[in-house]
Amino acid sequence: MRRGVLLQSSTMSFTFTGLNVIKPAMVAAATQDARAAAEQFALDSGADVGSIRRATQGYFSITARDGDAEGWGAADSPFKKVRVVTTVDFMLH
């Protein structure tokens, strides 16, 4: 556009290709959050948190960033929120 090239398309899409780069840190953070929740359950019940009994990595979702409109134009925004869903079962003693 700065060089005088006119864009004719009314739609633009952005492709995020860095999921494999951020995935390990996101899974680690989700596991830490799960342990913190388990420690609160354990504290409330007088138990101790043991090791992970089972863990599954669910899906990753990529949506409009918080504060961005969900309606018109949200899909065209280059700013996205990436979220991972995990399930972690801990042993309580």
C-alpha positions in Angstrom: 0.0 0.0 0.0 2.9 2.3 0.8 4.2 1.7 -2.7 0.9 2.4 -4.4 -0.3 -1.2 -4.7 -4.1 -1.3 -4.4 -5.6 -4.2 -2.6 -8.8 -5.4 -4.3 -9.9 -8.0 -1.8 -12.4 -7.1 1.0 -11.3 -10.1 3.1 -8.0 -10.9 4.7 -7.1 -13.9 6.7 -4.1 -14.5 9.0 -2.6 -18.0 9.5 -0.9 -18.8 12.8 2.0 -21.2 12.3 3.7 -21.0 15.6 1.6 -23.4 17.7 4.3 -26.0 18.0 6.6 -23.3 19.3 4.3 -22.2 22.1 2.7 -25.6 22.9 5.3 -26.9 25.4 5.1 -23.7 27.5 1.3 -23.6 27.4 1.0 -27.3 28.5 3.5 -26.6 31.3 1.5 -23.6 32.5 -1.7 -25.6 32.4 -0.1 -28.4 34.4 1.1 -25.8 37.0 -2.4 -24.3 37.2 -3.9 -27.8 37.7 -1.4 -28.6 40.5 -2.3 -25.3 42.2 -6.0 -26.2 42.0 -5.3 -29.7 43.4 -3.3 -28.2 46.3 -6.3 -26.0 47.2 -8.6 -29.1 47.1 -6.1 -31.0 49.3 -5.7 -28.1 51.7 -9.5 -27.8 52.1 -9.9 -31.5 52.7 -6.8 -32.1 54.9 -5.0 -34.2 52.3 -1.7 -34.0 50.5 -1.2 -33.8 46.7 0.6 -36.8 45.3 1.9 -37.5 41.8 -0.1 -37.1 38.5 -2.2 -40.2 38.0 -3.3 -39.3 34.5 -3.1 -36.3 32.2 -4.5 -35.6 28.8 -3.9 -32.7 26.5 -7.1 -31.6 24.9 -7.6 -29.2 22.1 -6.0 -25.9 21.3 -8.4 -23.1 20.3 -7.5 -19.9 18.6 -10.1 -17.1 18.9 -10.3 -13.3 18.9 -8.3 -11.7 21.6 -10.1 -10.4 24.7 -11.4 -7.0 24.0 -11.6 -7.5 20.3 -15.1 -7.6 18.9 -16.5 -11.0 18.3 -18.7 -9.8 15.5 -17.8 -8.2 12.2 -14.0 -8.1 11.5 -12.9 -10.2 14.5 -11.8 -13.1 12.2 -9.7 -10.6 10.2 -7.8 -9.4 13.2 -4.2 -10.5 13.5 -4.5 -10.5 17.3 -5.6 -13.9 18.6 -6.0 -15.7 22.0 -4.6 -19.2 22.0 -6.0 -21.5 24.7 -5.2 -25.1 25.7 -7.6 -27.4 27.5 -6.0 -30.1 29.7 -7.2 -32.6 32.2 -4.9 -33.6 35.0 -5.8 -36.1 37.7 -3.6 -36.1 40.9 -3.4 -38.6 43.7 -4.5 -37.2 47.1 -3.1 -38.8 50.2 
